[in-house]
Amino acid sequence: MGKKTIVPIGPYHPLLEEPEFFKLYCDGETVVDMEWETGYNHRGIEKICESKTFEQVFYVVERICGICSTSHPFAYANAVESIGAVEIPVRAKLIRSIIGELERVHSHLLWVGLAGHFLGYNTVFMWAWKYREPVLDMFEIITGNRNSYAMFTIGGVRRDIDENKASQLIKVLEDVKIKTDLLVGAVMDDPVIHARLKGVGTLTAKDIHDFGAVGPTARASGVDIDVRRDDPYAAYDMVNWKVITVKEGDVFAKAEVRLLELYESISIINQCLQLLKKEKEGDIKAKVREIPAGIGIGHAEAPRGEVFHFVKSDGGNSPVRHKIRAPSYNCITTFRRSCIGGTISDAAIATAAVDPCYCCTERMIQVYDHNSGKRTMSAAELIKLSQQKTEELNKQFSAKDRS
């Protein structure tokens, strides 16, 4: 092996929509090792949430990621409602699922368009993003916003979907389905795309289990997991749909899973709209007076995979502890397996294939004094501090239980 060459990608790079840093160790064009770093956009979301009321937290967590601006509120709502044993009305369950699947449609179309752009196939990019626009328009009609929808609340949803909006949505979905047929044909039958993507960035089922990857990344390697089915929430156990899996595990397989999931999402939304007709007089929100002391765990199947929220309440108006794990946090770790052994150009599309969101994965690992530049805390010390804080809260809960 010759002398290794380091090829840096990022933290600011045309291929990267958010700042992150990849260091590729190459022998010629072959990647023999790699390192990656995130943490360039640490915003302190979890700490901010602890200073907000339970209701205000929705507006914070939906801004963790613009593409997952329903997935985080979904998981957070599931966590808080589990603390208070809140049973949301059927109509609210249906509307939540409709918004969640609309988000999956727009997210997958966004990814397909970006994938085409990264490959130099800009026709797919322009098609996919054009077909995505009516979906965003429907979000605006239903919620008032194209992103950050402010739709969820504790116990249900803030806005109803009337028959007029439902009819508009059905027409949009009919057109999206037709356009999806065109996209699937363009991608699945193109020999150039096959040659470029098949066998690239391959992850086996064992790799998925080793790294704990989730979502389409896992399902593209034959791992049959999906929170919507495995731990049903909202209306997902009220409609018929199937989990899409393929076995090849390469970049092409990840594209195939997302394209086929578009059909399932459209079907779920249509079924939910039909059920809404039968729930005309139903409420869209349960009456929730307070959140008792306790611990809640909520998760949801975001377009990228399982998003997880842990919420701890002391019976007050705000969470005393809020921890978040986004799906990208699991999937990014697979890069060392999918990229090593491939070429530099393959590494770029292998990393993009998991649809990473780096702002979702931010973790502070070191603390520096701003004035002196001196490091005051290491990653290990931060973990120890977090554990001590958790122990203190547990003691407080135990004392309240005894009293």
Residue pairs with C-beta under 8 A, 6 or more apart in sequence:
1 27
1 32
2 27
2 28
4 25
4 26
4 27
4 32
4 33
5 25
5 26
5 27
5 28
6 23
6 24
6 25
6 26
7 23
7 24
7 26
7 344
8 21
8 22
8 23
8 24
9 15
9 16
9 21
9 22
9 23
9 24
9 348
10 16
10 19
10 20
10 21
10 22
11 19
11 20
11 21
11 37
11 40
12 19
15 118
15 348
15 352
16 358
18 40
18 41
18 357
18 358
18 359
19 40
19 41
19 358
20 36
20 37
20 38
20 40
20 356
20 358
21 36
21 37
21 38
21 40
22 34
22 35
22 36
22 335
22 347
22 351
23 34
23 35
23 36
24 31
24 33
24 34
24 339
24 344
24 347
25 31
25 32
25 33
25 34
26 32
26 344
29 343
29 344
29 345
30 341
30 342
30 343
31 339
31 340
31 341
31 342
31 343
31 344
31 346
31 347
32 340
32 341
33 336
33 340
34 335
34 336
34 339
34 340
34 347
36 332
36 335
38 332
38 358
38 361
38 362
38 363
39 362
39 363
39 364
39 365
40 358
41 358
41 359
41 362
42 362
42 363
42 364
43 359
43 362
44 364
45 60
45 61
45 64
45 324
45 362
46 322
46 323
46 324
48 60
49 57
49 60
49 61
49 318
49 319
49 322
50 318
50 319
50 320
50 321
50 322
51 318
52 60
52 318
53 317
53 318
54 80
54 154
54 291
54 313
54 317
54 318
54 319
55 153
55 154
57 76
57 318
57 319
57 322
58 73
58 76
58 77
58 150
58 152
58 153
59 148
59 150
61 72
61 73
61 76
61 309
61 324
62 69
62 70
62 72
62 73
62 148
62 149
62 150
62 152
63 69
63 148
64 72
64 324
64 326
64 359
64 360
65 71
65 72
65 326
65 357
65 359
65 360
66 147
66 148
67 103
67 106
67 107
67 110
67 303
67 357
68 103
68 107
68 302
68 303
68 304
68 307
68 326
68 357
68 360
69 103
69 147
69 148
69 149
70 99
70 100
70 103
70 149
70 151
70 152
71 100
71 103
71 300
71 301
71 302
71 303
71 307
72 302
72 307
72 309
72 324
72 326
73 151
73 152
74 96
74 100
74 152
74 233
74 234
74 298
74 300
74 302
74 307
75 298
75 299
75 300
75 307
75 308
75 309
76 152
76 298
76 309
76 311
77 96
77 152
77 153
77 154
77 298
78 233
78 296
78 298
78 299
78 300
78 309
79 296
79 297
79 298
79 309
79 310
79 311
80 86
80 154
80 291
80 296
80 298
80 311
80 313
80 319
81 88
81 154
81 155
81 296
81 298
82 296
82 297
82 298
83 291
83 292
83 294
83 295
83 296
83 311
83 313
84 154
84 288
84 290
84 291
84 292
84 294
86 154
86 155
86 286
86 288
87 286
88 96
88 155
88 156
88 285
88 286
89 156
89 282
89 283
89 284
89 285
89 286
90 235
90 238
90 275
90 279
90 282
91 160
91 276
91 279
91 282
91 283
91 284
92 155
92 156
92 157
92 283
92 284
92 285
92 286
93 234
93 235
93 238
94 234
94 235
94 238
94 272
94 275
94 276
94 279
95 151
95 157
95 159
95 160
95 161
95 272
95 276
95 284
96 151
96 152
96 156
96 157
96 234
96 235
97 234
97 235
97 236
97 239
97 268
97 269
97 272
98 161
98 169
98 269
98 272
98 273
99 139
99 142
99 143
99 149
99 151
99 157
100 234
100 300
101 265
101 266
101 268
101 269
101 272
102 135
102 138
102 139
102 265
102 269
103 303
104 261
104 262
104 265
104 303
105 132
105 135
105 176
105 262
105 265
105 266
105 269
106 132
106 135
106 136
106 139
107 303
107 304
107 355
108 258
108 259
108 261
108 262
108 265
108 303
109 128
109 129
109 131
109 132
109 135
109 262
110 128
110 129
110 132
111 258
111 303
111 355
112 124
112 128
112 183
112 187
112 255
112 258
112 259
113 124
113 125
113 126
113 127
113 128
113 129
113 132
114 125
114 352
115 124
115 255
115 349
115 352
115 353
116 122
116 123
116 124
116 125
116 127
116 128
117 124
117 125
118 348
118 349
118 352
119 193
119 196
119 197
119 349
121 192
121 193
123 186
124 183
124 186
124 187
127 179
127 182
127 183
127 186
128 183
131 176
131 179
131 180
131 183
134 172
134 175
134 176
135 172
135 176
136 146
136 147
137 146
137 172
138 168
138 169
138 172
139 145
139 146
139 147
139 149
140 146
141 165
141 168
142 149
142 151
142 159
142 161
142 165
142 169
143 149
143 150
143 151
143 159
144 150
144 159
150 158
151 157
151 158
151 159
152 158
153 285
154 288
154 291
155 285
155 286
155 287
155 288
156 283
156 284
156 285
156 286
157 284
157 285
158 284
158 285
159 284
160 284
161 169
161 273
161 276
163 277
166 273
166 276
166 277
169 269
169 273
170 270
170 273
173 266
173 269
173 270
176 262
176 266
177 263
177 266
180 259
180 262
180 263
180 266
183 259
184 259
184 260
187 193
187 255
187 259
188 256
188 259
193 252
194 252
196 349
197 250
197 251
197 252
197 255
197 349
198 248
198 250
198 251
198 252
199 250
200 250
200 251
200 252
200 342
200 346
200 349
200 350
201 250
201 251
201 338
201 339
201 342
201 346
201 349
201 350
201 353
202 248
202 249
202 250
202 338
203 213
203 217
203 220
203 221
203 249
203 334
203 337
203 338
204 221
204 249
205 221
205 222
205 223
205 249
207 213
207 221
207 249
207 334
207 337
207 338
208 217
208 218
208 221
208 223
208 334
209 223
210 337
211 330
211 331
211 333
211 334
211 337
212 330
212 333
213 221
213 223
213 305
213 330
213 331
213 333
213 334
213 354
214 225
214 304
214 305
214 306
214 327
214 330
214 331
215 301
215 302
215 303
215 304
215 305
215 306
215 327
215 331
216 254
216 257
216 258
216 261
216 303
216 304
216 305
216 355
217 254
217 304
217 305
217 331
217 334
217 353
217 354
217 355
218 225
218 305
219 225
219 226
219 243
219 244
219 245
219 246
219 257
220 245
220 246
220 248
220 249
220 250
220 253
220 254
220 256
220 257
221 247
221 248
221 249
221 253
222 245
222 246
222 247
222 249
223 245
224 243
224 245
225 243
225 306
226 243
226 301
227 233
227 299
227 300
227 301
227 306
228 236
228 241
228 301
229 236
229 243
231 299
233 300
235 272
235 275
236 268
238 271
238 272
238 275
239 267
239 268
239 271
239 272
239 275
240 267
240 271
241 264
241 267
241 268
241 271
242 264
244 257
244 260
244 261
244 264
245 257
246 253
246 256
246 257
247 253
251 349
251 350
251 353
254 353
254 354
255 353
290 315
291 313
291 315
292 313
292 315
293 313
293 314
293 315
293 397
293 400
294 312
294 313
295 310
295 311
295 312
295 313
296 310
296 311
296 312
296 313
297 308
297 309
297 310
297 311
298 308
298 309
298 311
299 306
299 307
299 308
299 309
300 306
300 307
301 307
302 326
302 327
303 355
304 326
304 327
304 328
304 331
304 354
304 355
304 356
304 357
305 327
305 330
305 331
306 327
306 330
307 324
307 325
307 326
307 327
308 324
308 325
309 322
309 323
309 324
309 325
310 321
310 322
310 323
310 324
311 319
311 321
311 322
312 319
312 320
312 321
312 322
312 393
313 319
313 320
314 320
314 393
314 396
314 397
314 400
315 400
320 393
321 389
321 390
321 393
326 357
326 360
326 361
327 360
328 354
328 355
328 356
328 357
328 358
328 360
328 361
329 360
329 361
331 354
331 355
331 356
332 354
332 356
332 358
332 361
334 354
335 350
335 351
335 354
338 350
338 351
338 353
339 346
339 347
339 350
339 351
342 350
364 382
365 379
365 382
366 375
366 377
366 378
366 379
366 382
367 375
367 376
367 377
367 382
368 374
368 375
368 376
369 375
369 376
377 385
